Amino acid sequence: MLRKIMTSLMALTIAFSIQATASAGGSDYTFTMTGGSGSTGDSFTAAAMLDNVGADIQGWSLGVCVDPAALTVDGAASGADTATSNDGDTPDFDQIGVFTTGATQGVVLCFVGCSVVGIVSDFEMMTMDVTIAGSSATTISFCDTNGTPPVSTVVVSGGASIPPTQNSGSVDVINPNQITASSSTAVLGGPASTTVSLVNVTMPAIDGVQANMTYDPSIGMLTGIAPDFAFEFWAIQDPTTTPGFIVFGGIADTGGDGTLDNLIPAAATTALFTVGWQTMAEGSMANDFVDGQGTPAQDNAVWAGQAFLDQPTLVGGTLTVVNFNPFVRGDCNNDSVVNIADGINLINYLFQMGPEPDCDDACDSNDDGALDASDAIYCFNYRFLDGPAPMAPFPGADLDPTPGDGLGCNGDADDL
C-alpha cells in the first residue's frame, strides 16, 4: 500500500515539476475552464473544473494560461471542492502559483491514500481572479508552460499521470469604444435625422473611420448626408448601388501639410456624420452597423496611423415613425396660448354643447386620459392660483409622451 502511495506521489511530483507521462484513458478525465465577459477594466473569477467518469484520482497538477495583454491575473485560490476533498478537510498538499501569464496548482489529496476523487462532475479545482485589460475577445486555456520548471496539466490515477481532455474558457470583451447611431421618434410625413458618432474611451486619436449603416427606404427615404466632423476627405458609396446601406468612409487628416493636427480626439464622443430622412410610413427603422458592405466591400473600422485598431462595439439606433400630431398641453382652443379661454372652451364643450376641440389631448391639462371639469379647473389654477403647469408637452409643441389613452389630436393615430 505504501509503495502504491509513494508511486502516486512520485508521478504527481514529476507532473508538477517536469512534464506529463502519456497514458491511456485521458478521455475519462476532463478539465474545463470557465470564462467571463465584461468591459475593459472589469474583473471576474474563472474556475478550473473537473469531470471524472473513470478511475479514482489521487491528485492532479494543472497550468492555466492567459494572454497578459488581454487579461491581468490578480490572484488564484483553491476551489471550493478542493478545499474539502480530503474527507471534508483540505488536501495534504495544495500548492498554488500565480504568474503574469496565468496560474498553476498541484494537489495530493492524502499522503497515505485516505482520500480520492471518484466519479464527479463540475468539481471546482482552482479559481483565478482576472481583470480585463484588452478590448477584444480572448481565452483562458490549460497549458504546460507556467512555472520553473513548467507545470504539466495531468491527473494522477493508479500511480500514472494522465493528460485530461482540456476545454478552454471564452472571455467576451465588450469594447468600451463604440460606433453609435442615435435613436429618435419622428412624425409621419416629416423630416428626421440619425447621427453616427464615435465614442473613444481607450483608443488614441483616430485618423480615419469606416461605417456601414442599414436603413429601410420604405420608412425613411434618404435625403442627404452631412459630416459633423471636419474630415479632410470623406465619401459615401453611391446609394443606388448599396440599397438599404450607407457605406461611409472618412479621413480626418490626410497629412498634406506635413502635420496630423486634425484627428478625431481620444477620450471624447465625436459626432461623425448625420443622415437626413423623409419619413414615408409608420413603423420602426433599424440603423444597425453591418460588416462587408459596399463595392468594394468594407467593414466598420477605425485606425490610428497605419494600424487598424480593434473594432469598436457597434451600437445601432432606431428611428420610430408615428402618426401623431404635436400639440401644446392646455391649449384647448388651439390658438398657441394657454390662458383662461382654454378652460372656458372646454367647459363650453362639456356642458354647453359647444364645438368639439380639434385636439382632445391638448385639452387634457392634467394628462389623466379623460376630458372633464378637472382639466378646466387645472388650467384656471395654473393661470390664477399658482397651480402646477400643464403636463408635457408644455410650453412648446411636441408629441404626446403618454400615447394609447384614446385621446388623440386632430385625427392622428391616438384619436379613437
RODO-2510 file (C-alpha; in nm, 4 decimals, decimal comma):
residues 416
     n   res          X          Y          Z
     1     m     0,0000     0,0000     0,0000
     2     l     0,2768     0,2433     0,0964
     3     r     0,4592     0,1669    -0,2275
     4     k     0,1440     0,2484    -0,4268
     5     i     0,1023     0,5787    -0,2428
     6     m     0,4649     0,6731    -0,2977
     7     t     0,4332     0,5819    -0,6647
     8     s     0,1346     0,8184    -0,6938
     9     l     0,3235     1,0956    -0,5186
    10     m     0,6234     1,0455    -0,7455
    11     a     0,4015     1,0599    -1,0548
    12     l     0,2439     1,3832    -0,9331
    13     t     0,5831     1,5312    -0,8470
    14     i     0,7109     1,4539    -1,1940
    15     a     0,3972     1,6080    -1,3472
    16     f     0,4194     1,9179    -1,1305
    17     s     0,7870     1,9814    -1,1987
    18     i     0,8707     1,8431    -1,5417
    19     q     0,6085     1,7116    -1,7848
    20     a     0,3257     1,4613    -1,8131
    21     t     0,3644     1,0955    -1,8888
    22     a     0,1168     0,9923    -2,1574
    23     s    -0,1268     0,7202    -2,0581
    24     a    -0,4435     0,5679    -2,1932
    25     g    -0,7781     0,6782    -2,0510
    26     g    -0,7325     1,0530    -2,0748
    27     s    -1,0844     1,0875    -2,2129
    28     d    -1,2195     0,9711    -1,8748
    29     y    -1,0965     1,2977    -1,7233
    30     t    -1,1936     1,6419    -1,8474
    31     f    -1,0590     1,9778    -1,7304
    32     t    -1,2736     2,2771    -1,8273
    33     m    -1,2046     2,6459    -1,7716
    34     t    -1,4984     2,8759    -1,7225
    35     g    -1,4894     3,2142    -1,8930
    36     g    -1,6465     3,5517    -1,8413
    37     s    -1,7455     3,8760    -2,0033
    38     g    -1,7231     4,2465    -1,9415
    39     s    -1,5660     4,5713    -2,0490
    40     t    -1,2041     4,6755    -2,0202
    41     g    -1,1281     4,7191    -1,6502
    42     d    -1,3964     4,4772    -1,5311
    43     s    -1,2951     4,1830    -1,3110
    44     f    -1,4321     3,8307    -1,2797
    45     t    -1,3376     3,4906    -1,1387
    46     a    -1,2666     3,1963    -1,3684
    47     a    -1,2683     2,8388    -1,2405
    48     a    -1,0862     2,5198    -1,3386
    49     m    -1,3429     2,2392    -1,3264
    50     l    -1,3002     1,8595    -1,3260
    51     d    -1,5277     1,5912    -1,4680
    52     n    -1,4331     1,2289    -1,3924
    53     v    -1,6106     0,9280    -1,5420
    54     g    -1,3205     0,6887    -1,4850
    55     a    -1,0980     0,5576    -1,2093
    56     d    -1,0340     0,7312    -0,8787
    57     i    -0,7975     1,0279    -0,8730
    58     q    -0,5333     1,0702    -0,6024
    59     g    -0,4204     1,4165    -0,7149
    60     w    -0,3558     1,6457    -1,0068
    61     s    -0,1479     1,9300    -1,1380
    62     l    -0,2540     2,1951    -1,3818
    63     g    -0,1400     2,5093    -1,5520
    64     v    -0,3698     2,7833    -1,6759
    65     c    -0,2500     3,0403    -1,9294
    66     v    -0,3776     3,3822    -2,0350
    67     d    -0,2564     3,6495    -2,2722
    68     p    -0,1229     3,9153    -2,0317
    69     a    -0,2079     4,1874    -2,2832
    70     a    -0,5711     4,0765    -2,2675
    71     l    -0,6117     3,9684    -1,9037
    72     t    -0,4369     4,0665    -1,5814
    73     v    -0,4091     3,7855    -1,3265
    74     d    -0,4995     3,9225    -0,9834
    75     g    -0,4697     3,6010    -0,7844
    76     a    -0,5632     3,2352    -0,7595
    77     a    -0,7012     3,0085    -0,4886
    78     s    -0,8064     2,6511    -0,4315
    79     g    -1,1567     2,5751    -0,5487
    80     a    -1,4436     2,5127    -0,3113
    81     d    -1,4426     2,1380    -0,3830
    82     t    -1,0671     2,1062    -0,3472
    83     a    -1,0907     2,2713    -0,0051
    84     t    -1,2976     1,9778     0,1285
    85     s    -1,1626     1,6966    -0,0899
    86     n    -0,9613     1,5218     0,1844
    87     d    -1,2529     1,3598     0,3645
    88     g    -1,4041     1,7031     0,4320
    89     d    -1,0720     1,8703     0,5021
    90     t    -0,8078     2,0406     0,2887
    91     p    -0,5653     1,8269     0,0860
    92     d    -0,2371     1,7235     0,2431
    93     f    -0,0589     1,9087    -0,0377
    94     d    -0,2138     2,2003    -0,2288
    95     q     0,0266     2,4430    -0,3912
    96     i    -0,0831     2,7474    -0,5966
    97     g     0,1468     2,9535    -0,8177
    98     v     0,0485     3,2893    -0,9682
    99     f     0,2182     3,4419    -1,2728
   100     t     0,1516     3,7262    -1,5142
   101     t     0,0736     3,4564    -1,7697
   102     g    -0,1642     3,2539    -1,5523
   103     a    -0,1564     3,0206    -1,2546
   104     t    -0,0606     2,6668    -1,1516
   105     q    -0,1860     2,4165    -0,8972
   106     g    -0,0517     2,0893    -0,7602
   107     v    -0,2660     1,8720    -0,5313
   108     v    -0,2118     1,5489    -0,3377
   109     l    -0,5328     1,4646    -0,1586
   110     c    -0,3884     1,2402     0,1135
   111     f    -0,0283     1,1268     0,1656
   112     v    -0,1439     0,7903     0,2997
   113     g    -0,4105     0,7259     0,0364
   114     c    -0,7066     0,8005     0,2607
   115     s    -0,8949     1,0164     0,0064
   116     v    -0,9681     1,0105    -0,3651
   117     v    -1,1910     1,1926    -0,6106
   118     g    -1,4216     0,9419    -0,7739
   119     i    -1,6815     0,9884    -1,0442
   120     v    -1,7802     1,3517    -1,0315
   121     s    -1,8838     1,6461    -1,2459
   122     d    -1,8247     2,0188    -1,2071
   123     f    -1,5649     1,9675    -0,9338
   124     e    -1,4054     2,3078    -0,8705
   125     m    -1,0284     2,2579    -0,8544
   126     m    -0,8982     2,6157    -0,8639
   127     t    -1,0253     2,9690    -0,9112
   128     m    -0,8376     3,2559    -1,0711
   129     d    -0,9269     3,6245    -1,0403
   130     v    -0,8617     3,8288    -1,3536
   131     t    -0,9169     4,1817    -1,4796
   132     i    -0,9902     4,2516    -1,8449
   133     a    -0,7012     4,4559    -1,9842
   134     g    -0,7659     4,4355    -2,3580
   135     s    -1,0551     4,5298    -2,5792
   136     s    -1,1087     4,2130    -2,7852
   137     a    -1,2206     3,8584    -2,7100
   138     t    -0,9689     3,6167    -2,5631
   139     t    -0,9468     3,2724    -2,3975
   140     i    -0,8294     3,1137    -2,0740
   141     s    -0,6651     2,7799    -2,1520
   142     f    -0,4868     2,4952    -1,9811
   143     c    -0,1161     2,4805    -2,0592
   144     d     0,2158     2,3233    -1,9636
   145     t     0,4358     2,6339    -1,9700
   146     n     0,3887     2,8205    -1,6407
   147     g     0,6346     2,7835    -1,3554
   148     t     1,0031     2,6926    -1,3251
   149     p     1,0244     2,4116    -1,4107
   150     p     0,6974     2,4202    -1,6076
   151     v     0,3931     2,2562    -1,4517
   152     s     0,2073     1,9995    -1,6603
   153     t    -0,1681     1,9501    -1,6716
   154     v    -0,2386     1,5911    -1,5610
   155     v    -0,4411     1,3801    -1,3208
   156     v    -0,2800     1,1069    -1,1117
   157     s    -0,4694     0,7793    -1,1007
   158     g    -0,3363     0,4402    -1,0041
   159     g     0,0179     0,5728    -0,9956
   160     a     0,0094     0,7107    -1,3510
   161     s    -0,0046     1,0716    -1,4670
   162     i    -0,2725     1,1070    -1,7333
   163     p    -0,3299     1,4137    -1,9533
   164     p    -0,7016     1,5012    -1,9382
   165     t    -0,9216     1,6332    -2,2132
   166     q    -0,8920     2,0111    -2,1909
   167     n    -1,1512     2,2795    -2,2705
   168     s    -1,0698     2,6495    -2,2787
   169     g    -1,2889     2,9260    -2,1406
   170     s    -1,4015     3,2139    -2,3601
   171     v    -1,3832     3,5745    -2,2471
   172     d    -1,6157     3,8076    -2,4331
   173     v    -1,4904     4,1631    -2,4075
   174     i    -1,7316     4,4490    -2,4531
   175     n    -1,5132     4,7085    -2,6180
   176     p    -1,5819     5,0394    -2,4394
   177     n    -1,5074     5,2204    -2,7634
   178     q    -1,8212     5,2427    -2,9759
   179     i    -1,9574     5,3439    -3,3130
   180     t    -2,3144     5,4503    -3,2380
   181     a    -2,6282     5,5573    -3,4213
   182     s    -2,8749     5,7860    -3,2478
   183     s    -3,2373     5,6894    -3,1866
   184     s    -3,5332     5,9215    -3,2274
   185     t    -3,9063     5,9480    -3,2903
   186     a    -4,0496     6,1368    -3,5872
   187     v    -4,3949     6,2219    -3,7168
   188     l    -4,5142     6,0590    -4,0385
   189     g    -4,4593     6,2864    -4,3366
   190     g    -4,1994     6,4993    -4,1635
   191     p    -3,8196     6,5106    -4,1620
   192     a    -3,5943     6,3104    -3,9319
   193     s    -3,2246     6,2517    -3,8809
   194     t    -2,9766     5,9982    -3,7445
   195     t    -2,6317     6,0933    -3,6167
   196     v    -2,3407     5,8479    -3,6237
   197     s    -2,0803     5,9072    -3,3529
   198     l    -1,7503     5,7615    -3,2312
   199     v    -1,7189     5,7060    -2,8566
   200     n    -1,3442     5,6924    -2,7906
   201     v    -1,2681     5,5714    -2,4392
   202     t    -0,9324     5,3916    -2,4589
   203     m    -0,8064     5,4420    -2,8146
   204     p    -0,5558     5,7041    -2,9275
   205     a    -0,6683     5,9881    -3,1512
   206     i    -0,8194     5,8420    -3,4686
   207     d    -0,7039     5,9124    -3,8237
   208     g    -0,9899     5,7520    -4,0118
   209     v    -1,3174     5,5676    -3,9824
   210     q    -1,5414     5,3421    -4,1912
   211     a    -1,9081     5,2805    -4,1114
   212     n    -2,1807     5,0790    -4,2861
   213     m    -2,5288     5,1608    -4,1565
   214     t    -2,8571     4,9952    -4,2518
   215     y    -3,1841     5,1711    -4,3233
   216     d    -3,5286     5,0888    -4,4626
   217     p    -3,6201     5,3190    -4,7532
   218     s    -3,9864     5,2241    -4,7169
   219     i    -3,9885     5,4002    -4,3775
   220     g    -3,7137     5,6586    -4,4136
   221     m    -3,6170     5,7954    -4,7547
   222     l    -3,2570     5,9154    -4,7640
   223     t    -3,2428     6,2907    -4,8248
   224     g    -2,8800     6,3697    -4,7542
   225     i    -2,5628     6,3048    -4,5573
   226     a    -2,3521     6,5765    -4,3983
   227     p    -2,0289     6,5399    -4,1982
   228     d    -2,0325     6,6678    -3,8409
   229     f    -1,6560     6,6290    -3,8011
   230     a    -1,4261     6,8341    -4,0253
   231     f    -1,2876     6,5420    -4,2263
   232     e    -1,0240     6,6444    -4,4796
   233     f    -1,1665     6,3709    -4,7015
   234     w    -1,4959     6,1858    -4,6773
   235     a    -1,7173     5,9950    -4,9183
   236     i    -2,0109     5,7567    -4,9407
   237     q    -2,0634     5,4877    -5,1971
   238     d    -2,3450     5,5589    -5,4432
   239     p    -2,6667     5,4771    -5,2510
   240     t    -2,8259     5,3428    -5,5690
   241     t    -2,5620     5,0664    -5,5722
   242     t    -2,5930     4,9931    -5,1994
   243     p    -2,9712     4,9846    -5,1383
   244     g    -3,0543     4,9788    -4,7700
   245     f    -2,6992     5,0638    -4,6673
   246     i    -2,4991     5,3806    -4,6176
   247     v    -2,1322     5,2999    -4,6792
   248     f    -1,9217     5,5833    -4,5373
   249     g    -1,5505     5,6494    -4,5143
   250     g    -1,3680     5,9487    -4,3746
   251     i    -1,0048     6,0521    -4,3270
   252     a    -0,9644     6,3064    -4,0512
   253     d    -0,6282     6,4411    -4,1661
   254     t    -0,4529     6,3480    -4,4888
   255     g    -0,1236     6,4955    -4,3686
   256     g    -0,0995     6,7108    -4,6771
   257     d     0,0514     6,9983    -4,4802
   258     g     0,3099     6,7736    -4,3185
   259     t     0,1257     6,7510    -3,9860
   260     l    -0,1519     6,5434    -3,8331
   261     d    -0,3330     6,8020    -3,6259
   262     n    -0,6975     6,7322    -3,7142
   263     l    -0,7554     6,3892    -3,5616
   264     i    -1,0751     6,2565    -3,4073
   265     p    -0,9882     6,3105    -3,0412
   266     a    -0,9183     6,0498    -2,7760
   267     a    -1,1271     6,0330    -2,4582
   268     a    -1,4234     6,2002    -2,6267
   269     t    -1,7525     6,1347    -2,8037
   270     t    -1,7423     6,2856    -3,1517
   271     a    -2,0313     6,3158    -3,3961
   272     l    -1,9045     6,1898    -3,7330
   273     f    -2,1923     6,2465    -3,9756
   274     t    -2,5680     6,2970    -3,9819
   275     v    -2,8145     6,1329    -4,2194
   276     g    -3,1350     6,3114    -4,3171
   277     w    -3,4601     6,1250    -4,3804
   278     q    -3,8081     6,1939    -4,5106
   279     t    -4,0496     5,9709    -4,3219
   280     m    -4,2581     5,7574    -4,5573
   281     a    -4,4552     5,5148    -4,3389
   282     e    -4,5307     5,4310    -3,9785
   283     g    -4,3006     5,1799    -3,8126
   284     s    -3,9509     5,1329    -3,6771
   285     m    -3,6384     5,1557    -3,8907
   286     a    -3,3229     4,9865    -3,7603
   287     n    -2,9989     5,1751    -3,8124
   288     d    -2,7527     4,8934    -3,7452
   289     f    -2,3883     4,8529    -3,8424
   290     v    -2,3031     4,5566    -4,0662
   291     d    -1,9610     4,4489    -4,1932
   292     g    -1,8823     4,3505    -4,5508
   293     q    -2,0973     4,6065    -4,7315
   294     g    -2,0329     4,8084    -5,0456
   295     t    -1,8351     4,7550    -5,3657
   296     p    -1,5562     4,7093    -5,2845
   297     a    -1,6756     4,5699    -4,9535
   298     q    -1,5630     4,7316    -4,6307
   299     d    -1,6030     4,6647    -4,2598
   300     n    -1,6838     4,9007    -3,9777
   301     a    -1,3397     5,0072    -3,8610
   302     v    -1,1168     5,2765    -3,7181
   303     w    -0,7446     5,3259    -3,7465
   304     a    -0,4677     5,5322    -3,5951
   305     g    -0,1568     5,5925    -3,8025
   306     q    -0,1302     5,2969    -4,0369
   307     a    -0,2741     5,0470    -3,7884
   308     f    -0,6325     4,9258    -3,7751
   309     l    -0,7482     4,9007    -3,4142
   310     d    -0,9838     4,6500    -3,2545
   311     q    -1,3306     4,7044    -3,3952
   312     p    -1,5331     4,9249    -3,1599
   313     t    -1,8578     4,7912    -3,0221
   314     l    -2,1276     4,8596    -3,2803
   315     v    -2,4370     5,0151    -3,1238
   316     g    -2,7256     5,0646    -3,3636
   317     g    -3,0164     5,3029    -3,3288
   318     t    -3,3844     5,3083    -3,4200
   319     l    -3,5952     5,5669    -3,5982
   320     t    -3,9568     5,5282    -3,4885
   321     v    -4,2124     5,6919    -3,7171
   322     v    -4,5524     5,7590    -3,5614
   323     n    -4,8727     5,9048    -3,6985
   324     f    -4,9200     6,1529    -3,4146
   325     n    -4,9627     6,5283    -3,4269
   326     p    -4,7675     6,7599    -3,1975
   327     f    -4,9600     6,9887    -2,9612
   328     v    -4,9262     7,2102    -2,6520
   329     r    -5,0906     7,0674    -2,3422
   330     g    -5,3576     7,3063    -2,2114
   331     d    -5,4075     7,4884    -2,5450
   332     c    -5,7639     7,3629    -2,5812
   333     n    -5,8744     7,6248    -2,8369
   334     n    -5,5600     7,5776    -3,0477
   335     d    -5,4545     7,9439    -3,0533
   336     s    -5,0965     7,8716    -2,9352
   337     v    -5,1598     8,0413    -2,5979
   338     v    -5,2627     7,8777    -2,2704
   339     n    -5,4990     8,1140    -2,0853
   340     i    -5,8489     8,1446    -1,9388
   341     a    -6,0035     8,0986    -2,2822
   342     d    -5,8836     7,7376    -2,2953
   343     g    -6,0658     7,6441    -1,9750
   344     i    -6,3824     7,8185    -2,0941
   345     n    -6,3569     7,6428    -2,4315
   346     l    -6,3500     7,3040    -2,2591
   347     i    -6,6425     7,3933    -2,0270
   348     n    -6,8483     7,5007    -2,3285
   349     y    -6,7779     7,1673    -2,4966
   350     l    -6,8538     6,9602    -2,1867
   351     f    -7,1639     7,1410    -2,0561
   352     q    -7,2944     7,3895    -2,3174
   353     m    -7,2996     7,1795    -2,6365
   354     g    -7,0002     7,3744    -2,7647
   355     p    -6,7877     7,2535    -3,0581
   356     e    -6,5621     6,9547    -3,0039
   357     p    -6,1946     7,0538    -2,9720
   358     d    -5,9662     6,9741    -3,2647
   359     c    -5,7101     6,8254    -3,0256
   360     d    -5,8559     6,6374    -2,7291
   361     d    -5,5077     6,5667    -2,5919
   362     a    -5,4362     6,9394    -2,5675
   363     c    -5,7495     6,9863    -2,3531
   364     d    -5,6429     6,7066    -2,1148
   365     s    -5,4436     6,9508    -1,8985
   366     n    -5,3717     6,7008    -1,6209
   367     d    -5,2985     6,4143    -1,8648
   368     d    -5,5222     6,1637    -1,6883
   369     g    -5,6638     6,0273    -2,0136
   370     a    -6,0088     6,1849    -1,9721
   371     l    -6,1743     6,5163    -2,0588
   372     d    -6,3736     6,6542    -1,7647
   373     a    -6,4142     6,9595    -1,5430
   374     s    -6,0886     6,8812    -1,3610
   375     d    -5,8965     6,9807    -1,6754
   376     a    -6,0600     7,3252    -1,6853
   377     i    -6,0005     7,3692    -1,3104
   378     y    -5,6371     7,2610    -1,3592
   379     c    -5,5978     7,5303    -1,6268
   380     f    -5,7584     7,8009    -1,4084
   381     n    -5,5415     7,7061    -1,1101
   382     y    -5,2300     7,7342    -1,3274
   383     r    -5,3305     8,0761    -1,4600
   384     f    -5,4598     8,2407    -1,1412
   385     l    -5,3660     8,0420    -0,8273
   386     d    -5,0003     7,9474    -0,8860
   387     g    -5,1032     7,5911    -0,9610
   388     p    -4,8785     7,3469    -1,1478
   389     a    -4,8193     7,3953    -1,5180
   390     p    -4,9932     7,1652    -1,7652
   391     m    -4,8284     6,8279    -1,8127
   392     a    -4,5904     6,7673    -2,1050
   393     p    -4,5805     6,8638    -2,3836
   394     f    -4,5638     7,2169    -2,2434
   395     p    -4,4837     7,5008    -2,3020
   396     g    -4,3700     7,4078    -2,6543
   397     a    -4,5455     7,1812    -2,9007
   398     d    -4,4288     6,8201    -2,9057
   399     l    -4,5568     6,4622    -2,9266
   400     d    -4,7732     6,3086    -2,6565
   401     p    -4,5472     6,1313    -2,4024
   402     t    -4,8450     5,9164    -2,2943
   403     p    -4,9969     5,7720    -2,6136
   404     g    -5,2541     5,4960    -2,6067
   405     d    -5,5058     5,6690    -2,3801
   406     g    -5,7615     5,7177    -2,6580
   407     l    -5,7252     6,0955    -2,6598
   408     g    -5,5795     6,1951    -2,9923
   409     c    -5,5062     6,5156    -3,1732
   410     n    -5,6631     6,6260    -3,4991
   411     g    -5,7243     6,2764    -3,6358
   412     d    -5,3909     6,1169    -3,5506
   413     a    -5,3337     5,7519    -3,4595
   414     d    -5,4423     5,8068    -3,0980
   415     d    -5,7676     5,9801    -3,1947
   416     l    -6,0127     5,6910    -3,1483
***
